[in-house]
């Protein structure tokens, strides 16, 4: 659930949310990958971890400020670090990937998963 005072809403594909992971991780930013049309029918979404560690362009996509991640000087979404995150563990909506960032991420996912 979001922070107190903020209305709960379902995430959208391409949004960045803080998700609560078990200790020792705690709150950590993720990018929602599940189709927006499916999310209302699910209890969990597929998400990719956002990191401050760069990687090869075949697996990592740099995020600009509109993504809303301020945890690292430069943030990257890692297309190989995927998780199923229960909707109840999504806490704070941070921002959204640009169309170009989302397309780059989808390309990395297709390549990494050989789709």
N, C-alpha and C positions, 0 to 999 in steps of 0.2 A: 504494500500500500504506500501511497505517497506520504510525505510529511504531514503532520497535523495541520489542518486548515486548508490544504490543497485538495481539490476534488479529484477523485479517482477517475481515470479514463484509461481505455485500452491503448496499448502501444500500437504504433504503425511501423510497417517495414521501413527500414532505413533510419529509424530514430535511435538516438543514443540515450540509454537509461543507466542509472546506477542500480545494480542488482545486489542483493544481499546474499553473499556466499558464506558457507560455514567457516568458522575460525580455522586457520588464522587469517583468512583472506578478508572477510568482512565486505564492506561496500566496494564495488568495483564497476567501472563503466563497461557497458557492452553495447553492441549494435544489434538491433532486432533484424533477423533474417526471414522469419516466417511471413508468408503471404498475408497481407492485411485482411483479405477476405476470409481467411481461415481463423484468425485470432479469436473472434468472438465465440467460436465453437470449441476452443481448446483450453486446457488447464495450464499448459506450458508453451513457451516459444523457443525456437532455435535462435541462438545468439552467438556472436563472435566477440572475443575479448579485445578491449582497447588496451594498448600498452605504450610505454614510453621508450621501448626498445625498437629501433629500426630493424628491418629485415630485408630480404630480397624483394624486389618489386613483383615477383611472381607470387608472393604470399602476403605482403604487407602493403597497406594503402595509407598514405599520410592524410591526416584530417586537418581541415582549416578551422578557424575559430567558430564558425557557424555550427559546428558539431557540438559545441558547448562543453568540451572537455578542457579543463584547466589543471588537471592533476599533474601533467608533464609539460615541459617546455615545448615539445613537439609530440603529438599523439599519433599512433598508428593503430589501425585495426588489423588483427592477425587472422587471416582466412583459414588458418589451420588449427586455431585454438577455439573450437566450437563447443557449445554447451546447450543443454536443454534446461531452461530456466522457468520454474513455476511463475505464473503471473503474480501470485501473492508475494514473490520475492523482489519484484520491481518496485523501486522506491521513488526515484526522482527522475523526471524527464529532463535531460540536459540539452538536447538539440537534435539536429537532423543532418544527415549527410547530404551534400549537394548531389545533383543528378550525376555529375562526372565521378564523384567519389563512390556512389552506389554502383554505377556501371563498372568501375575498376574493381570494386570488391566482388561483384558477381562474376567477373572474368576470372579473378583469382580463385574463387570457389569452384567454378567449372573446371579450371585447370587442375586444382589440387585434388578434386574428387573424381576427375576424369569423367565429366558429364557431357 
